[in-house]
Amino acid sequence: MSIRNTCPPMEIETVTDTTVPNHDETEIESTEFEKNQKRYQDLISTFPHVKGWRFKDPFIRDFFICSYLKTGTTWLKSLTFIIANRSRFDDSTNPLLKRNPHELIPFFEIEFPLFPQSLPDSVVKKGCKMVYIWRDPKDTFISLWHFFQKKSGPLDSLEECFDMFCQDFSRYGHYLDHVLAYWKAHQENPDKIYSSNEEEKNGVVEKVVNLCSFETLKNLEVNKGDKEREDHPSPFTKSAYFRKGKTGDWVNYLTPDMAARIDGIMEEKFKGTGLLEYGK
């Protein structure tokens, strides 16, 4: 069973504006719209065409791991890999014991958020599984803040970074918008993952949970120290992907007013969607 990350190589065939021109618009405005559209198409046609950059049609058995930075992607990759390959490896031969989870699942990192509507239509039409994870935005922010300090050194003050996070000053897009987009995609295309009764009796689920626990992954020799990832050049060492893995660590960094601010933003965005009640 193959697994692909939600950021696969893609080649843009055309560029279209999602804005539908109003019938009352003048001919001049319509012509300007067409000019802009052609301008971008001509620009993209000049980009280098490299073998492997085209997005290939997925298989129905493919998994797409969809997650925002620092929401549990490393953990989710390890879980998905073990579940998808549980018939191929036993406890002692699982590659996860010797490889970082990011090295086991192919991916293509990009500097902008990949929302569900940005995925090729074939992903949905083929019925591929999309696995999503989200966490308390307060914990997400704290994890992001620590993570990027390891890459870039001291950042602006926590208060300034928090303000930018709340105002959506991020190259990755607003975190809560990302969560909401995948929640809506889930409601439109609900899917379920099943495990057999035999697997339950043989303790397969328990073994998966134990091997993929944060403490187990963090303490594996392969994920310790300053070892660099082997799948591609990265400014982060393998150990950088494992900090605390704790829920509620934000209380050690954010003031009550800061927490109330981001909670208010979340309640406003998620009101009426069912997300606020989900998981309670």
Phi and psi in degrees as GROMACS dihedral restraints (atoms count N, CA, C in turn):
[ dihedral_restraints ]
;  ai    aj    ak    al  type     phi  dphi    fc
    3     4     5     6     1   -89.1    20    10
    4     5     6     7     1   152.9    20    10
    6     7     8     9     1  -129.3    20    10
    7     8     9    10     1   133.7    20    10
    9    10    11    12     1  -127.2    20    10
   10    11    12    13     1   144.0    20    10
   12    13    14    15     1   -75.4    20    10
   13    14    15    16     1   161.4    20    10
   15    16    17    18     1   -73.1    20    10
   16    17    18    19     1     1.3    20    10
   18    19    20    21     1  -117.7    20    10
   19    20    21    22     1    66.8    20    10
   21    22    23    24     1   -81.4    20    10
   22    23    24    25     1   160.9    20    10
   24    25    26    27     1   -60.1    20    10
   25    26    27    28     1   137.3    20    10
   27    28    29    30     1  -137.4    20    10
   28    29    30    31     1   149.7    20    10
   30    31    32    33     1  -118.6    20    10
   31    32    33    34     1   123.9    20    10
   33    34    35    36     1   -79.6    20    10
   34    35    36    37     1   119.9    20    10
   36    37    38    39     1   -80.8    20    10
   37    38    39    40     1   -46.7    20    10
   39    40    41    42     1  -141.5    20    10
   40    41    42    43     1   163.5    20    10
   42    43    44    45     1  -122.8    20    10
   43    44    45    46     1   122.9    20    10
   45    46    47    48     1  -127.8    20    10
   46    47    48    49     1   145.1    20    10
   48    49    50    51     1   -85.1    20    10
   49    50    51    52     1   134.3    20    10
   51    52    53    54     1   -76.5    20    10
   52    53    54    55     1   -10.0    20    10
   54    55    56    57     1   -79.6    20    10
   55    56    57    58     1   124.1    20    10
   57    58    59    60     1   -89.0    20    10
   58    59    60    61     1   117.0    20    10
   60    61    62    63     1   -57.7    20    10
   61    62    63    64     1   138.0    20    10
   63    64    65    66     1   -72.2    20    10
   64    65    66    67     1   143.7    20    10
   66    67    68    69     1   -62.3    20    10
   67    68    69    70     1   -22.6    20    10
   69    70    71    72     1   -83.4    20    10
   70    71    72    73     1    -4.7    20    10
   72    73    74    75     1   -67.1    20    10
   73    74    75    76     1   151.5    20    10
   75    76    77    78     1   -76.0    20    10
   76    77    78    79     1   164.7    20    10
   78    79    80    81     1   -64.5    20    10
   79    80    81    82     1   -32.6    20    10
   81    82    83    84     1   -63.8    20    10
   82    83    84    85     1   -44.8    20    10
   84    85    86    87     1   -64.0    20    10
   85    86    87    88     1   -39.8    20    10
   87    88    89    90     1   -64.4    20    10
   88    89    90    91     1   -42.9    20    10
   90    91    92    93     1   -63.4    20    10
   91    92    93    94     1   -39.5    20    10
   93    94    95    96     1   -63.3    20    10
   94    95    96    97     1   -39.6    20    10
   96    97    98    99     1   -60.4    20    10
   97    98    99   100     1   -45.4    20    10
   99   100   101   102     1   -66.6    20    10
  100   101   102   103     1   -36.2    20    10
  102   103   104   105     1   -62.9    20    10
  103   104   105   106     1   -45.3    20    10
  105   106   107   108     1   -63.2    20    10
  106   107   108   109     1   -40.8    20    10
  108   109   110   111     1   -61.7    20    10
  109   110   111   112     1   -44.8    20    10
  111   112   113   114     1   -67.9    20    10
  112   113   114   115     1   -35.4    20    10
  114   115   116   117     1   -60.5    20    10
  115   116   117   118     1   -43.8    20    10
  117   118   119   120     1   -71.1    20    10
  118   119   120   121     1   -35.9    20    10
  120   121   122   123     1   -63.8    20    10
  121   122   123   124     1   -42.1    20    10
  123   124   125   126     1   -64.7    20    10
  124   125   126   127     1   -38.0    20    10
  126   127   128   129     1   -64.8    20    10
  127   128   129   130     1   -47.0    20    10
  129   130   131   132     1   -65.2    20    10
  130   131   132   133     1   -31.1    20    10
  132   133   134   135     1   -66.0    20    10
  133   134   135   136     1   -17.0    20    10
  135   136   137   138     1   -87.7    20    10
  136   137   138   139     1    -9.0    20    10
  138   139   140   141     1   -66.2    20    10
  139   140   141   142     1   148.7    20    10
  141   142   143   144     1   -64.8    20    10
  142   143   144   145     1   141.0    20    10
  144   145   146   147     1  -104.4    20    10
  145   146   147   148     1   110.1    20    10
  147   148   149   150     1  -112.8    20    10
  148   149   150   151     1   139.3    20    10
  150   151   152   153     1   -57.3    20    10
  151   152   153   154     1   130.6    20    10
  153   154   155   156     1    98.5    20    10
  154   155   156   157     1    -5.5    20    10
  156   157   158   159     1   -86.0    20    10
  157   158   159   160     1   -13.8    20    10
  159   160   161   162     1   -78.9    20    10
  160   161   162   163     1   139.5    20    10
  162   163   164   165     1   -78.5    20    10
  163   164   165   166     1   120.2    20    10
  165   166   167   168     1   -86.7    20    10
  166   167   168   169     1   150.9    20    10
  168   169   170   171     1   -58.0    20    10
  169   170   171   172     1   130.6    20    10
  171   172   173   174     1   -77.0    20    10
  172   173   174   175     1   162.8    20    10
  174   175   176   177     1   -94.7    20    10
  175   176   177   178     1   154.7    20    10
  177   178   179   180     1   -62.6    20    10
  178   179   180   181     1   -22.5    20    10
  180   181   182   183     1   -86.4    20    10
  181   182   183   184     1    -1.6    20    10
  183   184   185   186     1   -72.5    20    10
  184   185   186   187     1   146.0    20    10
  186   187   188   189     1  -110.1    20    10
  187   188   189   190     1   138.1    20    10
  189   190   191   192     1  -115.1    20    10
  190   191   192   193     1   116.0    20    10
  192   193   194   195     1   -85.8    20    10
  193   194   195   196     1   114.6    20    10
  195   196   197   198     1  -112.8    20    10
  196   197   198   199     1   113.2    20    10
  198   199   200   201     1  -156.4    20    10
  199   200   201   202     1   153.3    20    10
  201   202   203   204     1   -87.7    20    10
  202   203   204   205     1   158.9    20    10
  204   205   206   207     1   -56.4    20    10
  205   206   207   208     1   139.4    20    10
  207   208   209   210     1    60.7    20    10
  208   209   210   211     1    36.8    20    10
  210   211   212   213     1  -113.1    20    10
  211   212   213   214     1     2.7    20    10
  213   214   215   216     1   117.3    20    10
  214   215   216   217     1    24.1    20    10
  216   217   218   219     1   -61.7    20    10
  217   218   219   220     1   -43.5    20    10
  219   220   221   222     1   -60.0    20    10
  220   221   222   223     1   -45.2    20    10
  222   223   224   225     1   -64.6    20    10
  223   224   225   226     1   -42.9    20    10
  225   226   227   228     1   -64.8    20    10
  226   227   228   229     1   -38.3    20    10
  228   229   230   231     1   -63.5    20    10
  229   230   231   232     1   -42.1    20    10
  231   232   233   234     1   -65.3    20    10
  232   233   234   235     1   -41.9    20    10
  234   235   236   237     1   -61.7    20    10
  235   236   237   238     1   -47.8    20    10
  237   238   239   240     1   -64.5    20    10
  238   239   240   241     1   -41.6    20    10
  240   241   242   243     1   -62.1    20    10
  241   242   243   244     1   -45.6    20    10
  243   244   245   246     1   -67.2    20    10
  244   245   246   247     1   -43.0    20    10
  246   247   248   249     1   -63.5    20    10
  247   248   249   250     1   -44.0    20    10
  249   250   251   252     1   -70.6    20    10
  250   251   252   253     1   -24.9    20    10
  252   253   254   255     1  -116.5    20    10
  253   254   255   256     1    21.9    20    10
  255   256   257   258     1   -64.3    20    10
  256   257   258   259     1   -21.7    20    10
  258   259   260   261     1   -87.8    20    10
  259   260   261   262     1    -8.2    20    10
  261   262   263   264     1   -96.9    20    10
  262   263   264   265     1   -29.4    20    10
  264   265   266   267     1  -129.2    20    10
  265   266   267   268     1   147.8    20    10
  267   268   269   270     1   -99.1    20    10
  268   269   270   271     1  -176.6    20    10
  270   271   272   273     1   -60.4    20    10
  271   272   273   274     1   -31.5    20    10
  273   274   275   276     1   -89.7    20    10
  274   275   276   277     1   -15.7    20    10
  276   277   278   279     1  -112.2    20    10
  277   278   279   280     1     4.2    20    10
  279   280   281   282     1   -63.6    20    10
  280   281   282   283     1   127.5    20    10
  282   283   284   285     1   -57.4    20    10
  283   284   285   286     1   -22.2    20    10
  285   286   287   288     1   -62.8    20    10
  286   287   288   289     1   -20.8    20    10
  288   289   290   291     1   -73.6    20    10
  289   290   291   292     1   -21.7    20    10
  291   292   293   294     1  -123.3    20    10
  292   293   294   295     1    -4.4    20    10
  294   295   296   297     1  -130.1    20    10
  295   296   297   298     1   146.7    20    10
  297   298   299   300     1   -68.9    20    10
  298   299   300   301     1   141.6    20    10
  300   301   302   303     1   -52.6    20    10
  301   302   303   304     1   -33.4    20    10
  303   304   305   306     1   -69.6    20    10
  304   305   306   307     1   -20.2    20    10
  306   307   308   309     1   -85.4    20    10
  307   308   309   310     1   -13.1    20    10
  309   310   311   312     1   -95.2    20    10
  310   311   312   313     1   -18.1    20    10
  312   313   314   315     1  -120.7    20    10
  313   314   315   316     1   119.5    20    10
  315   316   317   318     1   -63.7    20    10
  316   317   318   319     1   145.0    20    10
  318   319   320   321     1  -158.1    20    10
  319   320   321   322     1   169.7    20    10
  321   322   323   324     1  -138.3    20    10
  322   323   324   325     1   106.0    20    10
  324   325   326   327     1   -79.3    20    10
  325   326   327   328     1   134.1    20    10
  327   328   329   330     1  -130.7    20    10
  328   329   330   331     1   160.3    20    10
  330   331   332   333     1   -94.7    20    10
  331   332   333   334     1    26.9    20    10
  333   334   335   336     1  -145.6    20    10
  334   335   336   337     1   155.8    20    10
  336   337   338   339     1   -70.6    20    10
  337   338   339   340     1   136.2    20    10
  339   340   341   342     1   -99.4    20    10
  340   341   342   343     1    98.0    20    10
  342   343   344   345     1   -82.0    20    10
  343   344   345   346     1   160.5    20    10
  345   346   347   348     1   -57.9    20    10
  346   347   348   349     1   -33.7    20    10
  348   349   350   351     1   -71.1    20    10
  349   350   351   352     1   -11.0    20    10
  351   352   353   354     1   -88.9    20    10
  352   353   354   355     1   -12.4    20    10
  354   355   356   357     1   -72.8    20    10
  355   356   357   358     1   147.4    20    10
  357   358   359   360     1   -56.6    20    10
  358   359   360   361     1   145.9    20    10
  360   361   362   363     1   -57.8    20    10
  361   362   363   364     1   -29.9    20    10
  363   364   365   366     1   -62.7    20    10
  364   365   366   367     1   -26.4    20    10
  366   367   368   369     1   -62.9    20    10
  367   368   369   370     1   -43.5    20    10
  369   370   371   372     1   -77.6    20    10
  370   371   372   373     1   -43.4    20    10
  372   373   374   375     1   -64.5    20    10
  373   374   375   376     1   -33.3    20    10
  375   376   377   378     1   -79.0    20    10
  376   377   378   379     1   -10.8    20    10
  378   379   380   381     1    78.3    20    10
  379   380   381   382     1    27.2    20    10
  381   382   383   384     1   -64.2    20    10
  382   383   384   385     1   149.9    20    10
  384   385   386   387     1   -82.3    20    10
  385   386   387   388     1   128.3    20    10
  387   388   389   390     1  -111.3    20    10
  388   389   390   391     1   118.5    20    10
  390   391   392   393     1  -103.5    20    10
  391   392   393   394     1   125.2    20    10
  393   394   395   396     1  -124.8    20    10
  394   395   396   397     1   149.2    20    10
  396   397   398   399     1  -138.7    20    10
  397   398   399   400     1   140.9    20    10
  399   400   401   402     1  -143.2    20    10
  400   401   402   403     1   159.8    20    10
  402   403   404   405     1  -140.6    20    10
  403   404   405   406     1   171.3    20    10
  405   406   407   408     1   -51.1    20    10
  406   407   408   409     1   124.7    20    10
  408   409   410   411     1   -58.4    20    10
  409   410   411   412     1   -25.7    20    10
  411   412   413   414     1   -68.1    20    10
  412   413   414   415     1   -42.7    20    10
  414   415   416   417     1   -69.1    20    10
  415   416   417   418     1   -36.5    20    10
  417   418   419   420     1   -60.1    20    10
  418   419   420   421     1   -45.3    20    10
  420   421   422   423     1   -61.8    20    10
  421   422   423   424     1   -46.8    20    10
  423   424   425   426     1   -61.4    20    10
  424   425   426   427     1   -40.7    20    10
  426   427   428   429     1   -65.2    20    10
  427   428   429   430     1   -41.4    20    10
  429   430   431   432     1   -61.3    20    10
  430   431   432   433     1   -44.4    20    10
  432   433   434   435     1   -60.9    20    10
  433   434   435   436     1   -45.8    20    10
  435   436   437   438     1   -67.2    20    10
  436   437   438   439     1   -41.4    20    10
  438   439   440   441     1   -62.0    20    10
  439   440   441   442     1   -47.5    20    10
  441   442   443   444     1   -76.1    20    10
  442   443   444   445     1   -18.5    20    10
  444   445   446   447     1   -68.4    20    10
  445   446   447   448     1   -30.6    20    10
  447   448   449   450     1   -70.0    20    10
  448   449   450   451     1   -27.8    20    10
  450   451   452   453     1   -86.9    20    10
  451   452   453   454     1   -46.5    20    10
  453   454   455   456     1  -108.3    20    10
  454   455   456   457     1    -1.5    20    10
  456   457   458   459     1    82.1    20    10
  457   458   459   460     1  -167.4    20    10
  459   460   461   462     1   -53.9    20    10
  460   461   462   463     1   130.0    20    10
  462   463   464   465     1   -96.2    20    10
  463   464   465   466     1  -172.1    20    10
  465   466   467   468     1   -61.8    20    10
  466   467   468   469     1   171.4    20    10
  468   469   470   471     1   -59.3    20    10
  469   470   471   472     1   156.8    20    10
  471   472   473   474     1   -56.9    20    10
  472   473   474   475     1   -39.2    20    10
  474   475   476   477     1   -63.7    20    10
  475   476   477   478     1   -41.4    20    10
  477   478   479   480     1   -68.7    20    10
  478   479   480   481     1   -42.4    20    10
  480   481   482   483     1   -64.5    20    10
  481   482   483   484     1   -38.2    20    10
  483   484   485   486     1   -63.9    20    10
  484   485   486   487     1   -41.2    20    10
  486   487   488   489     1   -62.2    20    10
  487   488   489   490     1   -41.5    20    10
  489   490   491   492     1   -66.9    20    10
  490   491   492   493     1   -37.2    20    10
  492   493   494   495     1   -62.5    20    10
  493   494   495   496     1   -42.9    20    10
  495   496   497   498     1   -69.3    20    10
  496   497   498   499     1   -32.7    20    10
  498   499   500   501     1   -90.4    20    10
  499   500   501   502     1     2.8    20    10
  501   502   503   504     1    70.9    20    10
  502   503   504   505     1    31.7    20    10
  504   505   506   507     1   -87.4    20    10
  505   506   507   508     1    76.1    20    10
  507   508   509   510     1  -146.9    20    10
  508   509   510   511     1   139.2    20    10
  510   511   512   513     1   -68.0    20    10
  511   512   513   514     1   -16.3    20    10
  513   514   515   516     1   -94.6    20    10
  514   515   516   517     1    -1.0    20    10
  516   517   518   519     1    85.0    20    10
  517   518   519   520     1   164.8    20    10
  519   520   521   522     1   -69.2    20    10
  520   521   522   523     1   127.9    20    10
  522   523   524   525     1   -57.6    20    10
  523   524   525   526     1   -46.0    20    10
  525   526   527   528     1   -68.2    20    10
  526   527   528   529     1   -30.5    20    10
  528   529   530   531     1   -65.9    20    10
  529   530   531   532     1   -37.2    20    10
  531   532   533   534     1   -64.1    20    10
  532   533   534   535     1   -45.6    20    10
  534   535   536   537     1   -60.0    20    10
  535   536   537   538     1   -47.6    20    10
  537   538   539   540     1   -64.4    20    10
  538   539   540   541     1   -38.3    20    10
  540   541   542   543     1   -63.1    20    10
  541   542   543   544     1   -42.2    20    10
  543   544   545   546     1   -76.1    20    10
  544   545   546   547     1   -27.2    20    10
  546   547   548   549     1   -65.4    20    10
  547   548   549   550     1   -42.6    20    10
  549   550   551   552     1   -66.8    20    10
  550   551   552   553     1   -38.8    20    10
  552   553   554   555     1   -63.6    20    10
  553   554   555   556     1   -36.3    20    10
  555   556   557   558     1   -65.9    20    10
  556   557   558   559     1   -40.2    20    10
  558   559   560   561     1   -67.9    20    10
  559   560   561   562     1   -33.4    20    10
  561   562   563   564     1   -78.3    20    10
  562   563   564   565     1   -30.7    20    10
  564   565   566   567     1  -133.7    20    10
  565   566   567   568     1    67.0    20    10
  567   568   569   570     1   -65.2    20    10
  568   569   570   571     1   142.5    20    10
  570   571   572   573     1  -143.9    20    10
  571   572   573   574     1   159.8    20    10
  573   574   575   576     1  -132.1    20    10
  574   575   576   577     1   149.6    20    10
  576   577   578   579     1  -110.6    20    10
  577   578   579   580     1   127.3    20    10
  579   580   581   582     1  -110.1    20    10
  580   581   582   583     1   150.8    20    10
  582   583   584   585     1  -126.1    20    10
  583   584   585   586     1   144.3    20    10
  585   586   587   588     1   -79.2    20    10
  586   587   588   589     1   160.2    20    10
  588   589   590   591     1   -63.3    20    10
  589   590   591   592     1   -33.5    20    10
  591   592   593   594     1   -63.7    20    10
  592   593   594   595     1   -40.0    20    10
  594   595   596   597     1   -64.7    20    10
  595   596   597   598     1   -39.6    20    10
  597   598   599   600     1   -61.3    20    10
  598   599   600   601     1   -45.1    20    10
  600   601   602   603     1   -66.9    20    10
  601   602   603   604     1   -32.5    20    10
  603   604   605   606     1   -84.6    20    10
  604   605   606   607     1     3.0    20    10
  606   607   608   609     1    73.7    20    10
  607   608   609   610     1    20.1    20    10
  609   610   611   612     1   -61.7    20    10
  610   611   612   613     1   -44.4    20    10
  612   613   614   615     1   -61.4    20    10
  613   614   615   616     1   -42.9    20    10
  615   616   617   618     1   -63.9    20    10
  616   617   618   619     1   -39.9    20    10
  618   619   620   621     1   -65.3    20    10
  619   620   621   622     1   -40.4    20    10
  621   622   623   624     1   -61.9    20    10
  622   623   624   625     1   -47.0    20    10
  624   625   626   627     1   -61.6    20    10
  625   626   627   628     1   -42.0    20    10
  627   628   629   630     1   -65.7    20    10
  628   629   630   631     1   -45.7    20    10
  630   631   632   633     1   -68.0    20    10
  631   632   633   634     1   -31.6    20    10
  633   634   635   636     1   -96.1    20    10
  634   635   636   637     1     8.0    20    10
  636   637   638   639     1   -65.1    20    10
  637   638   639   640     1   151.8    20    10
  639   640   641   642     1   -58.1    20    10
  640   641   642   643     1   -44.7    20    10
  642   643   644   645     1   -64.8    20    10
  643   644   645   646     1   -39.8    20    10
  645   646   647   648     1   -63.8    20    10
  646   647   648   649     1   -48.6    20    10
  648   649   650   651     1   -62.4    20    10
  649   650   651   652     1   -43.2    20    10
  651   652   653   654     1   -63.8    20    10
  652   653   654   655     1   -34.8    20    10
  654   655   656   657     1   -91.5    20    10
  655   656   657   658     1    -1.9    20    10
  657   658   659   660     1   -66.1    20    10
  658   659   660   661     1   138.0    20    10
  660   661   662   663     1   -56.3    20    10
  661   662   663   664     1   -35.2    20    10
  663   664   665   666     1   -65.4    20    10
  664   665   666   667     1   -23.4    20    10
  666   667   668   669     1  -103.4    20    10
  667   668   669   670     1    13.4    20    10
  669   670   671   672     1  -100.5    20    10
  670   671   672   673     1   164.4    20    10
  672   673   674   675     1    65.4    20    10
  673   674   675   676     1  -150.1    20    10
  675   676   677   678     1  -104.1    20    10
  676   677   678   679     1    25.0    20    10
  678   679   680   681     1   -66.8    20    10
  679   680   681   682     1   137.3    20    10
  681   682   683   684     1   -92.2    20    10
  682   683   684   685     1   155.0    20    10
  684   685   686   687     1   -65.1    20    10
  685   686   687   688     1   147.0    20    10
  687   688   689   690     1   -98.5    20    10
  688   689   690   691     1   -11.9    20    10
  690   691   692   693     1   -79.9    20    10
  691   692   693   694     1   -29.5    20    10
  693   694   695   696     1  -168.0    20    10
  694   695   696   697     1   157.7    20    10
  696   697   698   699     1   -59.0    20    10
  697   698   699   700     1   135.6    20    10
  699   700   701   702     1  -146.9    20    10
  700   701   702   703     1   141.5    20    10
  702   703   704   705     1   -74.5    20    10
  703   704   705   706     1    -6.6    20    10
  705   706   707   708     1  -106.6    20    10
  706   707   708   709     1   138.4    20    10
  708   709   710   711     1   -79.7    20    10
  709   710   711   712     1   167.1    20    10
  711   712   713   714     1   -62.2    20    10
  712   713   714   715     1   -35.3    20    10
  714   715   716   717     1   -70.1    20    10
  715   716   717   718     1   -17.3    20    10
  717   718   719   720     1   -66.2    20    10
  718   719   720   721     1   -19.9    20    10
  720   721   722   723     1   -84.8    20    10
  721   722   723   724     1    -0.2    20    10
  723   724   725   726     1  -129.6    20    10
  724   725   726   727     1   107.1    20    10
  726   727   728   729     1  -107.2    20    10
  727   728   729   730     1   -86.9    20    10
  729   730   731   732     1  -115.0    20    10
  730   731   732   733     1   -37.9    20    10
  732   733   734   735     1    65.5    20    10
  733   734   735   736     1    28.3    20    10
  735   736   737   738     1  -103.8    20    10
  736   737   738   739     1   141.4    20    10
  738   739   740   741     1   -86.0    20    10
  739   740   741   742     1   130.6    20    10
  741   742   743   744     1    90.7    20    10
  742   743   744   745     1    10.2    20    10
  744   745   746   747     1   -66.2    20    10
  745   746   747   748     1   -15.6    20    10
  747   748   749   750     1   -60.2    20    10
  748   749   750   751     1   -25.2    20    10
  750   751   752   753     1   -63.1    20    10
  751   752   753   754     1   -19.4    20    10
  753   754   755   756     1   -83.8    20    10
  754   755   756   757     1    -3.0    20    10
  756   757   758   759     1  -131.1    20    10
  757   758   759   760     1   -36.1    20    10
  759   760   761   762     1   -97.3    20    10
  760   761   762   763     1   143.5    20    10
  762   763   764   765     1   -78.7    20    10
  763   764   765   766     1   163.1    20    10
  765   766   767   768     1   -56.8    20    10
  766   767   768   769     1   -36.8    20    10
  768   769   770   771     1   -66.3    20    10
  769   770   771   772     1   -40.5    20    10
  771   772   773   774     1   -64.9    20    10
  772   773   774   775     1   -42.5    20    10
  774   775   776   777     1   -63.1    20    10
  775   776   777   778     1   -42.0    20    10
  777   778   779   780     1   -64.8    20    10
  778   779   780   781     1   -35.2    20    10
  780   781   782   783     1   -64.3    20    10
  781   782   783   784     1   -49.5    20    10
  783   784   785   786     1   -72.1    20    10
  784   785   786   787     1   -31.4    20    10
  786   787   788   789     1   -63.9    20    10
  787   788   789   790     1   -37.9    20    10
  789   790   791   792     1   -65.4    20    10
  790   791   792   793     1   -40.9    20    10
  792   793   794   795     1   -63.0    20    10
  793   794   795   796     1   -42.5    20    10
  795   796   797   798     1   -64.5    20    10
  796   797   798   799     1   -43.9    20    10
  798   799   800   801     1   -63.8    20    10
  799   800   801   802     1   -37.5    20    10
  801   802   803   804     1   -67.6    20    10
  802   803   804   805     1   -43.0    20    10
  804   805   806   807     1   -72.0    20    10
  805   806   807   808     1   -36.3    20    10
  807   808   809   810     1   -94.9    20    10
  808   809   810   811     1    -1.8    20    10
  810   811   812   813     1   -57.4    20    10
  811   812   813   814     1   128.0    20    10
  813   814   815   816     1    81.0    20    10
  814   815   816   817     1     2.2    20    10
  816   817   818   819     1   -96.9    20    10
  817   818   819   820     1   -16.4    20    10
  819   820   821   822     1    90.3    20    10
  820   821   822   823     1    -6.5    20    10
  822   823   824   825     1   -70.5    20    10
  823   824   825   826     1   -33.3    20    10
  825   826   827   828     1   -65.3    20    10
  826   827   828   829     1   -30.0    20    10
  828   829   830   831     1   -91.4    20    10
  829   830   831   832     1   -13.9    20    10
  831   832   833   834     1   -66.5    20    10
  832   833   834   835     1   128.6    20    10
  834   835   836   837     1    88.5    20    10
  835   836   837   838     1    -6.2    20    10
